[in-house]
Amino acid sequence: MSKTTRATQALDKLKIDFTLHHYDYDPNADSIGLQAAAALGVPASCVLKTLMAEVDGKPVCVVVPSDREVSMKKLAGAFGGKSAKMMKPADAERLTGYHVGGISPFGQKKQLPTAVEQSALAEPLVYLNGGQRGLQIRLDPNALCQAIGARATPLVAD
């Protein structure tokens, strides 16, 4: 498995400190984020999943803890929209240049407006997909927001 991806290159270019963590990716897992947390031996709340969605038909990137679900109402509101829906996997892959199960918020083909679940900032360190299946990047959640210009806002269902 490569240690260099577009995601790691993007973080290196920005001089953001991070560490890489490999795990055995299970393509049949019910939840990739929960499987990653279990494999890494860390709480699911600090393993963040990167989701691609559409707000009023425009693509956005959403980062939330792997043990939580996105509220479509909160997601739409975070981007000043009226409606939100999850993007089809093929569209997400085409837009980001990553495969589903390996989508990272870093180093996407085109940087999209991104929102991060506010509660993630309470974690000292978070894990995110590193741009390939079975690779996680660990970094400070504030550095995550800084690196991609993300806004922190409530996004998960109550």
C-alpha positions in Angstrom: 0.0 0.0 0.0 1.3 3.4 -1.0 2.2 5.9 1.7 1.8 8.8 -0.7 -1.6 9.8 -2.0 -3.1 13.1 -3.3 -4.4 13.6 0.2 -1.0 13.2 1.9 0.6 15.4 -0.8 -2.0 18.1 -0.2 -1.2 18.1 3.6 2.6 18.0 3.0 2.2 21.0 0.7 0.3 22.9 3.4 2.9 21.8 6.0 0.2 20.2 8.2 1.4 17.7 10.7 -0.2 14.2 10.4 0.5 10.6 10.8 -0.5 7.6 8.7 -2.3 4.5 10.0 -2.9 1.4 7.9 -5.6 -1.1 8.6 -7.1 -4.2 6.9 -10.0 -2.7 4.9 -13.1 -4.9 4.8 -15.2 -4.1 1.7 -18.1 -6.0 3.2 -18.3 -4.0 6.4 -21.6 -2.4 7.2 -19.8 0.8 8.1 -16.3 1.5 6.8 -15.7 4.1 9.5 -16.8 1.8 12.3 -14.7 -1.0 10.9 -11.7 1.4 10.6 -12.2 2.5 14.3 -12.3 -1.1 15.5 -9.3 -2.1 13.4 -7.3 0.9 14.7 -8.5 0.4 18.3 -9.8 3.9 18.7 -13.3 5.3 19.6 -15.6 5.7 16.6 -16.3 9.3 17.5 -12.7 10.3 16.5 -12.8 8.4 13.2 -14.5 10.8 10.7 -16.2 9.7 7.5 -16.1 11.9 4.4 -19.4 12.0 2.6 -20.3 13.6 -0.7 -23.7 15.3 -0.9 -25.7 17.8 -2.9 -27.3 20.9 -1.5 -29.8 22.4 -3.8 -28.2 20.4 -6.6 -24.6 21.6 -5.9 -21.9 19.3 -4.7 -20.5 19.6 -1.2 -18.2 17.6 1.1 -19.3 16.6 4.6 -17.1 15.2 7.4 -18.8 13.6 10.4 -18.0 11.1 13.1 -18.3 7.5 11.8 -20.8 6.6 14.5 -23.3 9.4 13.6 -25.7 10.1 10.8 -26.0 13.3 8.9 -29.1 15.3 9.3 -30.2 16.4 5.8 -32.0 19.4 7.2 -28.9 20.6 9.1 -26.7 19.9 6.1 -28.9 22.0 3.8 -28.9 24.8 6.4 -25.1 24.7 6.8 -24.7 25.6 3.1 -27.7 28.1 3.0 -29.8 25.7 1.0 -33.3 24.2 1.2 -32.7 20.6 0.4 -29.9 18.1 0.7 -29.3 14.5 -0.5 -26.4 12.1 -0.6 -24.5 11.9 -3.9 -24.5 8.7 -5.9 -21.3 6.7 -5.4 -20.3 6.9 -9.1 -20.7 10.7 -9.0 -18.7 11.0 -5.8 -15.9 9.0 -7.4 -15.9 11.0 -10.6 -15.9 14.3 -8.7 -13.3 13.5 -6.1 -11.0 11.2 -8.0 -11.1 8.7 -5.1 -12.9 5.3 -4.8 -15.8 5.0 -2.3 -14.3 3.7 0.9 -11.2 5.8 0.2 -12.6 9.3 -0.3 -10.6 11.9 1.6 -11.5 15.5 2.1 -7.9 16.3 1.2 -6.6 16.4 -2.4 -9.9 16.0 -4.2 -9.9 16.9 -7.9 -11.7 20.1 -7.1 -11.9 21.4 -3.6 -15.6 21.7 -2.8 -17.4 23.7 0.0 -16.9 21.5 3.1 -18.5 21.3 6.5 -17.2 19.4 9.5 -19.4 18.3 12.4 -18.7 20.8 15.2 -18.4 18.1 17.9 -15.3 16.7 16.1 -13.4 19.7 17.2 -13.6 18.5 20.8 -11.4 15.5 19.9 -7.7 16.0 20.5 -6.9 14.1 17.3 -9.1 12.7 14.5 -8.7 10.1 11.8 -9.8 10.6 8.2 -9.5 8.6 5.1 -6.1 9.1 3.5 -7.1 8.7 -0.1 -7.1 4.9 -0.4 -9.0 2.1 1.2 -7.2 1.0 4.4 -5.3 4.2 5.0 -6.2 6.7 7.7 -4.6 10.1 8.4 -4.5 11.2 12.0 -4.3 15.0 12.7 -5.6 17.8 14.9 -9.3 18.6 13.9 -8.5 22.3 13.7 -5.8 21.5 11.2 -8.4 19.6 9.2 -10.6 22.7 9.0 -7.7 24.9 8.2 -6.4 22.6 5.4 -9.6 22.6 3.5 -11.2 25.8 4.5 -14.0 23.9 6.2 -16.6 25.4 8.5 -17.4 23.6 11.7 -21.2 23.4 12.3 -23.8 21.0 13.8 -24.5 18.4 11.1 -25.5 15.2 12.8 -29.0 14.0 13.6 -30.0 14.3 17.2 
